[in-house]
């Protein structure tokens, strides 16, 4: 699915990109990065297309997703420096 198609699906479910990201607990920056690539991953395409189908059937997908109690994942890695405590730095 192209990023443009993805955005059209968001319009169909009357949801902004930030609200979609918050609902599925994914970073807005993560989804925005697919704009440059022109395509969204299959999993995101399936999610948004399913939301459209559920809305067309009169089913509130937001309640379903919220009942899953998803948690936003954080990345601990990359170039971020780890803090060293005094005890570790003194060899204790």
trRosetta pair geometry for C-beta under 8 A, 3 or more apart (Angstrom, degrees):
i j d omega theta_ij theta_ji phi_ij phi_ji
1 5 4.8 -121 -172 85 89 128
1 6 5.6 107 132 -59 118 86
1 9 8.0 -5 -176 -14 144 138
1 39 6.8 122 75 -155 45 73
1 40 5.4 -26 81 48 99 99
1 42 8.0 125 9 -110 96 43
1 44 7.8 -130 61 94 126 87
1 45 3.8 151 10 -115 133 122
1 48 7.9 -164 120 60 166 123
1 49 7.6 -156 -77 -46 152 115
2 5 4.6 100 55 5 81 100
2 6 6.9 -136 98 -5 46 86
2 38 6.0 -41 -144 166 85 76
2 39 6.0 -63 -112 -98 43 58
2 40 7.7 65 141 2 13 82
3 6 5.3 -50 -151 34 36 119
3 7 6.5 38 151 -20 66 101
3 34 5.5 164 -92 123 111 92
3 35 5.0 131 -168 -111 162 52
3 37 7.5 126 -44 72 122 72
3 38 5.7 -119 2 -157 108 28
3 39 6.6 -100 -37 -67 78 10
3 40 5.9 120 -93 -42 62 89
4 7 5.7 -51 -150 34 32 111
4 8 6.6 35 149 -20 63 102
5 8 5.5 -53 -152 33 35 114
5 9 6.6 38 150 -21 65 101
6 9 5.7 -53 -155 32 32 112
6 10 6.7 35 148 -20 64 101
6 34 7.7 30 26 109 165 134
6 40 4.7 86 -70 -15 148 143
6 44 6.9 11 -127 131 132 112
6 45 6.8 -92 -91 -98 98 70
6 48 5.9 97 -146 52 76 168
7 10 5.4 -47 -153 30 37 116
7 11 6.8 42 147 -20 64 99
7 17 7.5 -31 -113 -68 83 108
8 11 5.5 -49 -156 31 38 114
8 12 6.6 43 145 -24 65 100
9 12 5.3 -48 -152 29 38 117
9 13 6.7 17 156 -2 67 103
9 48 4.4 92 118 149 141 117
9 49 6.4 -72 -131 -78 147 53
9 51 7.4 102 161 68 108 105
9 52 5.4 -90 -155 -52 93 130
10 13 6.2 -66 -150 47 32 95
10 15 5.2 -102 -163 76 79 82
10 16 7.0 59 167 -136 126 12
10 17 6.3 -11 -141 -71 166 63
10 20 5.9 -74 -119 -48 112 143
10 48 6.6 -52 -63 -146 68 127
11 14 7.2 26 -174 -81 36 39
12 52 4.9 23 108 -120 135 110
12 55 7.2 153 137 70 88 144
13 48 7.4 -138 3 -160 139 77
13 51 5.0 -2 -91 133 157 113
13 52 5.7 -109 -54 -85 102 63
13 55 5.2 -177 -116 -30 83 156
13 61 7.7 -42 -146 42 133 134
15 19 5.0 -131 -167 89 87 120
15 20 5.1 104 135 -62 123 89
15 23 7.5 -36 -159 -6 142 144
15 51 7.8 -41 12 150 147 148
16 19 4.6 91 55 9 82 104
16 20 6.9 -142 94 -7 42 87
17 20 5.6 -53 -146 35 32 114
17 21 6.3 33 156 -19 65 106
17 28 6.7 95 133 -142 99 93
17 31 6.3 -174 -170 109 106 138
17 32 7.4 87 159 -72 145 82
18 21 5.7 -55 -147 37 32 113
18 22 6.3 32 155 -19 66 105
18 28 5.4 -4 -108 -103 71 131
19 22 5.7 -52 -146 37 32 112
19 23 6.3 36 153 -24 64 105
20 23 5.8 -55 -150 32 29 113
20 24 6.6 -2 163 7 65 108
20 31 7.4 121 96 -121 113 173
20 48 7.3 9 -150 -98 138 102
21 24 6.7 -72 -144 51 25 88
21 25 7.9 91 164 -91 56 3
21 26 5.1 -103 -147 75 75 77
21 27 6.6 -37 -168 128 126 12
21 28 4.5 175 60 -80 176 66
21 30 7.7 142 -133 53 118 96
21 31 5.6 -128 -86 3 111 139
22 25 7.3 21 -173 -78 30 44
23 62 6.4 -87 -133 -126 128 81
23 65 5.5 47 170 112 97 150
23 66 7.5 -70 -148 -62 80 79
24 47 6.3 38 -101 -179 149 154
24 65 6.6 -70 -86 -161 63 138
24 70 6.8 -23 -167 90 38 169
25 70 4.3 -155 5 124 141 117
25 71 6.3 124 -166 116 157 13
25 72 4.3 -141 -167 -80 96 65
25 73 7.4 99 141 -3 106 69
26 30 5.5 -103 166 70 95 135
26 31 6.1 93 116 -44 120 104
26 72 7.7 -166 -64 -128 18 83
27 30 3.9 99 70 -7 97 106
27 31 7.2 -175 94 -2 57 78
27 72 7.7 101 -60 -161 68 110
28 31 6.1 -58 -154 40 35 105
28 32 6.0 35 150 -21 68 111
29 32 5.5 -55 -141 40 31 114
29 33 6.4 44 155 -34 64 99
30 33 5.9 -51 -160 18 27 115
30 34 8.0 28 146 -20 55 95
31 34 6.0 -47 -170 19 43 112
31 40 7.5 5 -149 -124 79 111
31 44 7.1 148 -119 -132 95 148
32 35 5.6 -28 -173 1 53 118
33 36 6.2 -43 -172 25 50 109
33 37 7.1 39 139 -8 69 107
34 37 5.2 -58 -151 45 50 111
34 38 7.8 -104 165 41 67 18
34 39 6.5 -93 -171 89 100 41
34 40 4.8 64 161 -100 156 63
34 41 7.2 -110 -102 -15 137 73
34 44 7.4 -130 -34 56 170 163
35 38 7.6 37 176 -72 29 34
40 44 4.3 -97 162 86 117 128
40 45 5.4 148 90 -56 107 83
40 48 7.9 31 103 10 160 135
41 44 5.0 91 60 9 79 101
41 45 7.0 -144 99 -5 40 90
42 45 5.5 -58 -148 38 34 115
42 46 6.2 34 156 -20 69 104
43 46 5.8 -52 -147 35 30 110
43 47 6.4 33 153 -21 63 105
44 47 5.6 -52 -148 34 33 114
44 48 6.4 22 160 -11 67 107
45 48 6.4 -61 -145 40 26 101
45 49 6.1 21 160 -14 64 114
46 49 6.0 -61 -142 43 26 108
46 50 6.0 29 158 -22 64 111
47 50 5.9 -62 -151 36 24 110
47 51 6.5 27 153 -22 63 105
48 51 5.5 -48 -149 31 35 116
48 52 6.7 39 151 -21 63 100
49 52 5.6 -50 -153 32 35 114
49 53 6.5 34 150 -17 65 105
50 53 5.6 -54 -147 38 35 111
50 54 6.2 35 154 -19 67 106
50 61 7.4 135 122 -124 85 141
51 54 5.8 -54 -146 37 29 111
51 55 6.3 30 155 -20 64 106
51 61 4.8 -160 -130 84 74 171
52 55 5.8 -56 -149 36 29 110
52 56 6.4 30 153 -20 64 107
53 56 5.7 -54 -149 35 31 113
53 57 6.6 23 153 -12 63 108
54 57 5.7 -64 -152 42 33 107
54 59 4.2 -83 -173 75 87 110
54 60 7.8 -64 146 62 114 5
54 61 4.3 104 93 -63 148 109
54 64 7.6 -97 -159 15 159 146
55 58 7.6 48 -178 -72 33 19
55 59 7.2 -97 -73 59 25 65
55 61 6.5 -60 -53 -4 78 114
59 64 7.5 27 154 -30 107 131
60 63 4.6 52 110 8 113 110
60 64 7.1 160 102 -12 64 86
61 64 5.3 -55 -154 37 44 117
61 65 6.1 40 153 -18 75 105
62 65 6.0 -57 -147 39 30 106
62 66 6.1 27 157 -16 66 111
63 66 5.8 -57 -141 41 28 110
63 67 6.3 34 157 -27 63 106
64 67 5.9 -58 -155 28 26 112
64 68 7.4 33 147 -27 58 99
65 68 5.8 -48 -167 17 39 116
65 70 7.1 -32 175 -5 82 125
66 69 7.6 42 169 -67 47 46
75 78 6.7 53 138 -15 120 113
76 80 7.2 -96 -158 67 52 141
77 80 6.9 104 101 33 12 106
84 88 5.3 -122 -169 83 84 121
84 89 5.0 93 138 -60 120 102
85 88 4.9 91 58 9 80 102
85 89 7.0 -156 92 -5 40 90
86 89 5.7 -63 -144 41 32 107
86 90 6.1 21 161 -13 69 111
87 90 6.2 -64 -146 41 25 103
87 92 4.4 -83 -166 74 78 115
88 91 7.9 51 179 -64 31 18
88 92 7.4 -88 -70 59 23 71
